[in-house]
Amino acid sequence: MSLDAKIPQGPLAEKWSKHKFNLKLVNPANKRKYDVIVVGTGLAGASAAASLAELGYNVKAFCFQDSPRRAHSIAAQGGINAAKNYQNDGDSVYRLFYDTIKGGDYRAREGNVYRLAEVSVNIIDQCVAQGVPFAREYGGLLDNRSFGGSQVSRTFYARGQTGQQLLLGAYSALNRQIHKGKVKMYTRSEMLDVVTIDGHAKGIITRNLVTGEIDTHSGHAVLLCTGGYGNVFYLSTNAIGSNVTAAWRAHKRGAFFANPCYTQIHPTCIPVSGDHQSKLTLMSESLRNDGRVWAPKTVEVAAKLRKKELTADQVKEEDRDYFLERKYPSFGNLVPRDVASRNAKEMADEGRGVGTSGFAVFLDFADAIKRLGQEAVAAKYGNLFDMYYQITNEDPYKQPMRIYPAVHYTMGGLWVDYNLSTNVPGLYALGECNFSDHGANRLGASALMQGLSDGYFVIPYTLGDYLATIGPKPVDANHPAFAQTKKDVTDRIAKLLALKGTKTVNEYHRDLGHIMWEYCGMARTEEGLTKAKGMIQALRADFWKNAIVIGANEEVNASLERAGRVADFLELGELMVDDAQMRKESCGGHFRLESQTEEGEALRNDDVFAFVGAWEYKGDNQPEELHKETLEFEFVHLTQRSYK
Amino acid sequence: MNLTLKVWRQKDANSSGKMVSYKAENISPDMSFLEMLDVVNESLIHKGDEPIHFDHDCREGICGMCSLYINGRPHGPKRAITTCQLHMRSFHDGETITIEPWRAAAFPVIKDLAVDRSAFDRIQQAGGYVSVNTGGVPDANIIPIPKVIADEAFNSATCIGCGACVAACKNASAMLFVSAKVSQLGMLPQGQPERWSRVQSMVAQMDEEGFGNCTNTGACEAECPKEITLTNISRMNNDFFSAKLFREEKVHDHSGGGE
């Protein structure tokens, strides 16, 4: 099957406007004849559901949380990029486009990324109009700060909780449509399968997480806005409930899964403190605006710090290695995430890591506090400092933070074309759950931008084209495909509930996480990946024999919910390993030890690997088939990324 | 650390519940409170017993899903944090810890420690928004907003909708929550056109849901993990009475125009 990304022809800056004109429209009177299903209510889902309902479509929205406001977009801290150039510092749509393509290590589509940069400015306008309280200057205008991978200040923010404020904006727009009856909201509902009829997505199967009821819902189109799959690593900055199930079920119904090995390991997270740890907490990238990253120059000093014979502030200036500033003088502490993470790992590998485990480096604010005063630092980052203190019991105003990379975001996801349509007609993927715009590495403050771009400004146009094509004829909810898919779901639940072994689901998840982190984490090798594949297969087989699942279906059952999600992670993990093994180059967050420059930077192989790898499911325990979408670069010249 | 837990167990909304004691053994002071419960649940699962059900998600204090009433206080003994940010170093070895769900008629128990807070969603659906459609809005910098106003609106906007204010209140009043939402939009220029109808719609829905009234005890403010202040309630009262007495806007349907 050939993959057509449907990128419009013509000059970069005209692609999206021309495309919008060429898309078919649904007339206002006909819109109310269409039902659209939106799964997930984070930034992408809430903005899409609200915008489509405003247009007149009937929307059914679903989330597994108890309220749409709790979707994990809420936890994004730092900010959202937009090419407003309010700072007069040389920003432009083209520069945001260029930074994003380069930051993604030239593994994203030019057309998509340019559109993203183009609509970024509308997002800020929209959010302000909704009453999102962004940070402002004394003159009353919006404030900006810098993020990694760029040399301009284009990041809009709301203290350390930009995600919550943007989500509350989208949630309020959603609430307005719920009130008007244009959106029917289903909370505590988990999507467990997609229903396809004649190759088109026509509905979903959900489980009511309170009653256990398995419901079928029909619609003219299904939009998955279900986030990323970082929890395959067990420990990540994702919420405990974040999962791949919706996307994975869609994959097993025919949707291709693209670039699954592209995962983002965020450089500044609070280090792991012990085996009991259930999740990792991010310290926003914005901290690198003022914090300086360092490790001890020598192994000896590091050892003393680990044994607590020395505290960080006692380490003399000449014994410190501000390694990012040293190696990358022009970007300094603000290099992109993949580069910062790899360098921190290098420090730990050399024995220069700190903290009891040795898996940490310092993020130091002493200079910033000296320069700006503690009050100014607190005004900018107070809530992050408090959060750090709560978790570690250490005061970051007095001692530098200890930080270490952790899994944060997944650039891979369901393959979509320029219209955000998967290869299954009628099935769309928005936000982190698609693969599209970040290439092999996402720049900071770009996830919120993409989620809202997809939901507010792309899907309202592109979905209409599909709906106009298929026509408003009602979907036959009695089609046997619904009953059959529902049966598949109930059979699988029964199979899970029959598991009465000796090992908890959580233990399997943790084991999987260890395998993924060790062999498919920050550095990957042919040998390690081969080993990981075998280990995952064995773990999965054992899960289906030996896991313990408690209780029944017809009740609130967290044990069952967890089991279904982990079972899917156990399948996804193997595909990630396959993808990492196939891609014998390094690019962005995907670092193959066999492919690096003399200076240890990621070395791409554009002649062979300048493509999107989209995988097709071929049946349980069968190897998946790889489809390649070649990436054409007409406007940007591919170079070795340099942040020196 | 070794601890004794007294936990509220309730099968579902229709069953009656009871306190049940559990041992929590070999607990590290570095664990979060929820990680301590994870440990207890893992041992229950190994024994084939049903784990203790509680709501939780982000585990970094922002989603507002966690909701435990610990030793008689919402989110436990520490100020300005959620349960998921509470660490076991705040307790001592050998302590008995009582864990209950939020208690309020408007928050019925779903199972064990999880309650139904959909009333909060419905209050916001009644009017907690600015009626703008996607697209067609002016440039973000066209209306300057004084920094003090923007900052104060932000302070109100930090509410995470966890419901601790309701749980803390002897009247199970939702005034702090509702007033934070009303205040945020009431202070910003974008919220002015619907300011008076919004406050009426949201208060009407709040009453409809069965929350109690405010008697100025201030427990909500003391227990709010995001330190939302009582000033918000004054603002809401002011707007509410102002709307009722001096404004012409009525509350028909605060739905912001046609489709």
Interface residues (C-beta under 8 A of the other chain):
Chain A: S47 A50 S51 E54 G56 Q65 D66 S67 P68 R69 R70 H72 I74 A75 K84 Y86 N122 I124 D125 Q126 C127 V128 A129 Q130 G131 P133 F134 A135 R136 E137 Y138 G139 G140 L141 L142 A158 R159 Q161 G163 Q164 Q165 L168 Y171 S172 A173 N175 R176 I178 H179 K180 K182 M185 T187 V210 T237 A239 I240 G241 S273 G274 H276 Q277 S278 K279 T281 L282 D386 M387 Q390 I391 N393 Y456 F457 P460 K500 T502 T504 N506 E507 I548 I550 G551 E555 V556 A558 S559
Chain B: K11 D12 S28 D30 M31 S32 L34 E35 D38 V39 E42 I45 H46 G48 D49 E50 P51 H53 D55 H56 D57 C58 R59 E60 G61 I62 C63 G64 M65 A80 I81 Q85 H87 R89 I110 K111 A114 D116 R117 S118 F120 D121 Q124 Q125 A126 G127 G128 Y129 V130 S131 V132 N133 T134 G135 V137 P138 D139 A140 N141 P144 I145 P146 K147 A150 D151 A153 F154 A157 T158 I160 G161 Q184 L185 L188 Q190 G191 H254 S255 G256 E259
